[in-house]
Amino acid sequence: MKQRPLRTTVIGSYPFPGWLEFASSRLDEFGTDDLAELLDDAVTVAVHDQVAAGLDAITDGEQTRLDFNLSFYGFLTGIEMESQQKRRFGPPAHDQRGKHEVTGTLGAPRGLGAVDDFRRLQRIAPAGPVLKVSVPGPYTLSGRLVPNEQYKDRYALTEALIPIVRQELEALVEAGCTEICVDEPSMSCYAWREDPVRLVGIFNRTVSTIRGRCRLGTHLCFGNYKGRAVAPRRYAPMFPAFLKLEVDEIHLEMASREFAEIELIRTITPTMDVAVGIVDVKNYYIETPEDIAARVRTCLEFAPPERLSFAPDCGLSQTARWAAMKKLKALVDGVHRARKELGIA
């Protein structure tokens, strides 16, 4: 069971400070100690903002990653990184994120970097908030790899990635991580055209060795690269199959969808918790605490408080930091208002 009813949390990513974006384009000018200091400073900023908002669970803001999953490919062997996107100009879209050629057997002899990120977070974060780590799942990671003779389709690539991701999850648990979110937005984006039962099987095999050893969740959204979705924004194609996901908590994007399908949480909460996306990361309207409290009340019509958590719809990396800070503060203040109404400390 989670820490408290009506818990406040985040998905994973947080906007880079402007100076970090500037430095990231000039990394070859830094020494190794400079880079270590740079990363510590960036994580300190992300932690500060989340703690100042008053969140119950925080992350490192994924400050060491390029987007929520793209940096993981730098840890893989057996691929050739694409040096330039095929489309560089025009309106932003997912086709501006490069795909990588597979040149050999996939592996990750150094792991995927998440353990080092977690240890840095442990060192920097204050006592109090739960420390959470998000790791992209194998089906989502397979989407940026080009099939070849050895791996003939996306599912073959996924099968090769399952043990790599599983090993990273095991290493996180062994390092003391008590909460992990396995991000599989590709599953929610493409369940409408794929076999959802097959997708559930992939997920459950990936987490099989850490199930019950930590608080385990998954994030199901419809894409947020440059604030753009990439799929039909409906959860119906995933259910009831996704009720078989072996997790403690499912996160659902709701705010940007005007709480369409919110009644779905009634079918989920008998067996697992739901983290409801209650802040719209695609919109620069800053929710008020009363907006948030009203949304919490809506959720309580369908699920008991002990089964509910609240978070932004997605990671905040595509939202300007000034807005992210205000949105997180409103999230916490609004949930506290709802807790007070229910007499929950």
C-alpha positions in Angstrom: 0.0 0.0 0.0 1.2 3.5 -0.7 2.5 6.0 1.9 -0.8 7.9 2.4 -4.3 8.4 0.9 -4.5 11.1 -1.8 -0.7 11.0 -2.2 1.0 13.6 -4.4 3.7 12.5 -6.8 5.3 13.0 -10.2 6.0 10.8 -13.2 9.7 11.4 -13.6 11.0 14.2 -15.8 11.4 17.9 -14.9 12.4 20.8 -17.1 16.1 21.5 -17.5 17.2 24.8 -16.1 18.2 27.2 -19.0 21.9 27.0 -18.0 21.8 23.2 -18.3 20.4 23.3 -21.8 23.2 25.8 -22.7 25.9 23.6 -21.1 24.5 20.4 -22.8 25.3 21.8 -26.2 29.0 22.4 -25.1 29.8 19.3 -23.1 33.1 18.7 -24.8 34.3 21.9 -23.1 33.9 20.4 -19.6 36.2 18.2 -17.6 34.9 15.1 -15.8 34.7 16.9 -12.5 33.0 19.8 -14.1 30.4 17.4 -15.5 29.8 15.7 -12.2 29.3 19.1 -10.5 26.9 20.1 -13.4 24.8 17.1 -12.8 24.7 17.5 -9.0 23.6 21.1 -9.4 20.9 20.2 -11.9 19.5 17.5 -9.7 19.7 19.8 -6.7 17.5 22.3 -8.6 14.9 19.7 -9.5 14.8 18.3 -6.0 14.5 21.8 -4.5 11.5 22.7 -6.7 9.7 19.4 -5.9 10.4 19.6 -2.2 9.3 23.3 -2.1 6.0 22.3 -3.7 5.5 19.8 -0.9 5.2 16.6 -2.9 5.0 13.2 -1.1 7.2 11.5 -3.7 9.9 13.0 -5.9 12.4 12.0 -8.6 15.7 13.5 -9.7 13.9 15.2 -12.5 15.7 12.9 -15.0 18.3 15.7 -15.4 20.9 13.4 -16.7 18.7 12.1 -19.6 17.8 13.5 -23.0 14.0 13.3 -22.9 12.6 10.6 -20.7 14.2 7.7 -22.6 16.6 8.8 -25.4 19.8 8.8 -23.4 19.3 5.1 -22.6 20.4 4.2 -26.1 23.9 5.5 -25.3 24.3 2.6 -22.8 23.4 -0.1 -25.4 25.9 -2.0 -27.4 25.1 -3.5 -30.8 23.6 -0.3 -32.2 24.9 2.6 -34.3 23.5 5.9 -33.0 21.9 8.1 -35.7 23.9 11.4 -35.8 21.2 13.5 -37.4 17.4 13.5 -37.6 15.9 12.9 -41.0 13.6 15.9 -40.5 15.2 18.8 -38.7 12.9 21.7 -39.5 9.2 22.5 -39.4 6.6 21.9 -36.7 7.9 19.6 -33.9 6.8 15.9 -34.1 8.0 12.5 -33.2 9.7 11.9 -36.6 12.3 14.5 -35.4 13.6 11.9 -32.9 16.2 9.7 -34.5 16.1 6.0 -34.9 19.2 3.8 -34.4 20.5 1.0 -36.6 21.1 -2.3 -34.9 24.5 -3.6 -35.8 24.9 -6.6 -33.5 23.6 -8.4 -30.5 21.9 -5.9 -28.1 23.5 -5.6 -24.7 24.1 -3.1 -21.8 27.3 -4.2 -20.1 27.4 -1.0 -18.0 23.7 -1.1 -17.2 21.4 1.7 -18.2 22.6 4.4 -15.8 19.5 4.5 -13.6 21.3 3.1 -10.6 23.9 5.9 -10.6 21.0 8.4 -11.0 19.3 6.9 -8.0 22.4 7.1 -5.8 22.9 10.7 -6.8 19.3 11.4 -5.8 19.8 9.6 -2.5 22.8 11.8 -1.7 21.1 15.1 -2.6 17.5 14.7 -1.5 16.5 15.6 2.0 14.8 13.2 4.4 11.0 13.0 4.1 9.8 12.5 0.5 9.8 9.0 -1.1 12.4 8.7 -3.8 11.1 7.4 -7.0 12.9 6.3 -10.2 11.3 5.9 -13.7 12.7 3.5 -16.2 11.4 3.1 -19.8 10.1 -0.4 -20.5 11.4 -2.6 -23.3 8.5 -2.1 -25.7 8.9 1.6 -25.5 12.7 1.4 -25.9 12.3 -0.8 -29.0 10.5 1.9 -30.8 13.7 3.9 -31.6 15.5 0.9 -33.0 15.4 -0.3 -36.7 14.7 -4.0 -37.2 17.2 -6.1 -39.1 17.9 -9.7 -40.1 18.7 -10.6 -36.5 15.8 -8.8 -35.0 13.1 -8.9 -37.6 10.4 -6.7 -36.0 9.6 -4.6 -33.0 8.6 -7.6 -30.9 11.9 -9.3 -31.5 13.8 -6.2 -30.4 11.5 -6.0 -27.4 12.4 -9.6 -26.4 16.1 -8.7 -26.6 15.5 -5.7 -24.4 13.5 -7.4 -21.7 16.4 -9.0 -19.8 18.4 -5.7 -20.1 15.6 -3.7 -18.5 14.9 -6.4 -16.0 18.5 -6.4 -14.8 18.4 -2.6 -14.4 15.3 -2.9 -12.3 16.9 -5.6 -10.1 19.9 -3.4 -9.6 17.8 -0.5 -8.5 16.0 -2.6 -5.9 19.4 -3.9 -4.7 20.6 -0.3 -4.4 17.7 0.4 -2.1 15.1 2.0 -4.4 11.7 1.5 -2.9 9.6 2.9 -5.7 10.0 2.3 -9.4 7.8 3.4 -12.3 8.2 1.4 -15.5 7.3 3.8 -18.3 5.5 2.1 -21.2 3.8 5.0 -23.1 4.2 3.0 -26.3 1.9 0.4 -25.0 -0.8 2.9 -24.3 -0.2 4.6 -27.6 -0.4 1.5 -29.7 -2.7 -0.8 -27.8 -5.5 0.2 -30.2 -3.7 -1.6 -33.0 -1.7 -4.3 -31.2 -2.7 -7.2 -29.0 -3.1 -5.7 -25.5 -2.8 -9.2 -23.9 0.6 -9.6 -25.6 1.7 -6.2 -24.3 0.7 -7.1 -20.7 2.7 -10.3 -21.0 5.7 -8.4 -22.0 5.4 -6.0 -19.1 4.8 -8.7 -16.5 7.8 -10.7 -17.7 10.0 -7.6 -17.4 9.0 -6.9 -13.8 8.7 -10.5 -12.7 11.8 -10.5 -10.5 11.1 -7.3 -8.6 7.4 -7.7 -8.1 6.7 -7.4 -4.4 10.2 -6.1 -3.6 9.3 -2.4 -4.2 6.4 -0.2 -4.9 5.9 -0.8 -8.6 3.9 1.4 -11.0 3.5 2.1 -14.7 2.8 5.3 -16.6 0.3 5.0 -19.5 0.0 8.2 -21.6 -0.4 9.1 -25.3 2.9 10.8 -25.9 4.2 14.3 -25.0 7.3 15.0 -27.2 7.3 18.8 -27.6 3.9 18.8 -25.9 2.3 16.6 -28.7 0.4 13.4 -28.4 1.0 10.6 -30.9 -2.0 8.3 -30.6 -5.8 8.1 -30.3 -6.3 9.4 -26.7 -8.5 6.6 -25.4 -7.9 4.1 -22.7 -10.7 1.8 -23.7 -8.6 -0.4 -26.1 -6.3 -1.3 -23.2 -9.0 -2.6 -20.9 -9.8 -5.1 -19.4 -6.5 -6.6 -20.5 -4.4 -4.0 -18.6 -6.1 -5.0 -15.4 -3.7 -7.9 -15.4 -0.6 -5.7 -15.2 1.3 -6.8 -12.1 1.8 -3.4 -10.6 0.8 -1.6 -7.4 -0.2 1.6 -9.3 -1.3 2.6 -12.8 -0.9 6.3 -13.8 -3.5 7.6 -16.2 -3.4 10.9 -18.2 -6.7 12.7 -17.4 -6.3 16.5 -17.1 -5.6 17.2 -20.7 -8.4 14.9 -21.7 -11.0 16.8 -19.6 -11.3 13.7 -17.4 -12.8 11.6 -20.3 -13.1 7.9 -19.1 -12.5 8.8 -15.5 -15.1 6.2 -14.6 -12.5 3.7 -15.7 -10.7 4.1 -12.3 -13.7 2.3 -10.7 -12.6 -0.9 -12.4 -8.9 -0.5 -11.5 -9.0 0.3 -7.8 -10.4 -3.1 -6.6 -7.0 -4.6 -7.4 -4.5 -1.7 -7.6 -4.0 2.0 -6.9 -4.5 4.7 -9.5 -2.4 7.8 -9.9 -4.6 10.3 -11.7 -3.0 12.9 -14.0 -4.7 16.0 -12.6 -2.4 18.7 -14.0 -2.2 19.4 -17.7 1.4 19.6 -18.8 0.5 20.6 -22.3 -1.3 23.7 -21.2 0.1 27.0 -19.9 -3.1 27.6 -17.9 -2.0 27.4 -14.3 -4.5 25.4 -12.4 -5.6 26.9 -9.1 -5.8 24.9 -5.8 -9.6 25.0 -6.1 -9.4 23.5 -9.7 -7.3 20.7 -8.2 -9.6 20.1 -5.2 -12.6 19.9 -7.6 -10.8 17.3 -9.7 -9.9 15.3 -6.6 -13.6 15.4 -5.7 -14.5 14.1 -9.1 -12.1 11.2 -8.7 -13.5 10.4 -5.3 -16.9 9.7 -6.9 -15.3 6.6 -8.5 -12.5 5.5 -6.1 -11.8 5.5 -2.4 -9.1 7.9 -1.1 -6.7 5.1 0.0 -6.5 4.0 -3.6 -5.8 7.4 -5.2 -2.6 9.3 -5.9 -2.3 12.6 -7.9 0.3 13.7 -10.4 0.8 15.7 -13.5 -0.5 14.0 -16.7 3.1 13.2 -17.8 6.6 14.2 -17.1 7.2 17.9 -16.9 10.3 18.1 -19.2 8.3 19.7 -22.0 6.8 22.4 -19.7 8.7 25.6 -18.9 10.2 25.6 -15.4 8.3 28.7 -14.2 5.0 27.0 -15.1 6.1 23.6 -13.7 6.8 25.1 -10.3 3.4 26.8 -10.1 1.5 23.7 -11.3 3.2 21.5 -8.7 2.5 24.0 -6.0 -1.2 24.1 -7.0 -1.3 20.3 -7.2 -0.1 20.0 -3.6 -2.2 22.8 -2.2 -5.4 21.5 -4.0 -4.9 18.0 -2.7 -4.2 19.3 0.8 -7.5 21.2 0.5 -9.3 17.9 -0.4 -7.6 16.0 2.4 -8.8 18.6 4.9 -12.4 18.3 3.7 -12.1 14.5 4.3 -10.4 14.9 7.6 -7.2 13.2 6.3 -4.0 14.6 7.9 
